[in-house]
Amino acid sequence: MQVNLLPVKKLSIIENKLFQVLSILLILILGTGIFYMITGKQLQQTEDLMTAFEYRLNEYSKAVPGIEELENKIELLHEEVELIHKLEDNYPWPDMLIELAYETPEKIQLTEMSFYDNQIILKGISQDYESISSFLEGLENSSKFKKLNLDTSRLKREEEFLTFYLESLPGKEPK
């Protein structure tokens, strides 16, 4: 059995204070729990975002070397295209090849073609001297060739064909 020797008024004040302290303590405990619950969800969301970011970063890291390699290849291709344009502008080789195709008689076959600086050297075979003469005449009349030189010292008959060497400069000077 308990005996309370305090007056009733004092007892109710103590009970009120105790109730207030317990209420505040309960509120603090509940608040802390809610805080950790909300913070935990936010922390989980942040971890999920970081995982997704790390995955994307890893994927981009894998792709970046490929992109750099492609950019290097593109740069090399641009340089090659620029070089081709310079060559097209400076040397009339394509025009000369078209003219060669047009002026080469049926009895002549070109077997080798070399380009050195601003000179073209042709080696071919012919069935007869007349075809070589006709070929030279056609090239001399063309504006694409100048300074034709048939190397007669290397003109020789091999079996049923004549082998010849021809040197020429393009008809128009490089720019």
NORMO-V67974 format. One record per pair of residues at least 24 apart in sequence whose C-alpha atoms are under 7 Angstrom apart, sorted by the first residue. I is the first residue (numbers start at 1). J is the second residue. D is the distance in Angstrom with one decimal. If there is no record, write none. Layout:
# NORMO-V67974
i=I j=J d=D
i=I j=J d=D
This chain:
# NORMO-V67974
i=90 j=174 d=4.6
i=90 j=175 d=5.1
i=91 j=174 d=5.3
i=92 j=170 d=6.8
i=96 j=144 d=5.7
i=103 j=135 d=6.4
i=103 j=138 d=5.7
i=103 j=139 d=6.6
i=104 j=135 d=5.9
i=105 j=131 d=6.6
i=105 j=135 d=6.4
i=107 j=131 d=6.3
i=118 j=169 d=6.3
i=119 j=168 d=5.8
i=119 j=169 d=4.7
i=119 j=170 d=6.8
i=120 j=167 d=5.8
i=120 j=168 d=5.4
i=120 j=169 d=6.3
i=121 j=166 d=5.7
i=121 j=167 d=4.5
i=121 j=168 d=6.6
i=122 j=165 d=5.7
i=122 j=166 d=5.1
i=122 j=167 d=6.4
i=123 j=164 d=5.7
i=123 j=165 d=4.6
i=123 j=166 d=6.5
i=124 j=163 d=5.8
i=124 j=164 d=5.5
i=124 j=165 d=6.7
i=125 j=161 d=5.9
i=125 j=162 d=5.3
i=125 j=163 d=4.5
i=125 j=164 d=6.3
i=126 j=161 d=5.5
i=126 j=162 d=5.1
i=126 j=163 d=6.6
i=127 j=160 d=6.8
i=127 j=161 d=5.0
i=127 j=162 d=6.2
i=128 j=162 d=6.7
i=143 j=171 d=5.3
i=144 j=170 d=5.6
i=144 j=171 d=4.0
i=144 j=172 d=6.6
i=145 j=169 d=5.9
i=145 j=170 d=4.6
i=145 j=171 d=4.1
i=146 j=170 d=5.9
i=146 j=171 d=5.0
